Amino acid sequence: MNMTEVARLLLGLRAAGWTEKEINDFVLYIESGDEQYKPTPKNGKGEV
C-alpha cells in the first residue's frame, strides 16, 4: 500500500466517524496483529 492509499484509508475512516484513537489502534492491529488493538463491534450486529 503506497502513501496515497494510506491517506485515502485514513480519510475514509475519519469520514466514517472513527475517532483518532480507533484509527491508530486499527493501524497498530494491522501492523502488529496484537489483539489488544483489534476493533470491536459498536452496534452488537458484528459490524465494526
C-alpha positions in Angstrom: 0.0 0.0 0.0 1.5 3.3 -1.0 1.2 6.6 0.9 -1.7 7.9 -1.3 -3.7 4.7 -0.5 -2.9 5.0 3.2 -4.0 8.7 3.2 -7.3 7.7 1.5 -7.8 4.9 4.0 -7.3 7.3 7.0 -9.6 9.9 5.4 -12.2 7.3 4.7 -12.1 6.1 8.4 -12.5 9.7 9.6 -15.4 10.2 7.2 -17.0 7.0 8.6 -16.9 8.6 12.1 -13.9 6.7 13.6 -12.0 8.6 16.3 -8.3 9.2 16.0 -7.7 6.6 18.7 -9.8 4.0 16.9 -7.9 4.7 13.7 -4.5 4.5 15.4 -5.4 1.3 17.2 -6.6 -0.3 13.9 -3.4 0.6 12.2 -1.4 -0.9 15.1 -3.6 -4.1 14.9 -2.9 -4.4 11.1 0.8 -3.9 11.6 1.4 -6.0 14.8 -1.6 -8.4 14.9 -1.8 -7.6 18.7 -5.3 -8.5 19.8 -5.5 -5.6 22.2 -5.8 -3.2 19.2 -8.4 -5.3 17.4 -11.6 -3.4 16.6 -14.8 -4.4 18.4 -18.4 -4.2 17.2 -20.1 -1.0 18.1 -23.8 -2.0 17.5 -23.9 -5.6 18.5 -24.5 -6.8 15.0 -20.9 -7.8 14.3 -20.2 -4.7 12.3 -17.1 -2.7 13.2 
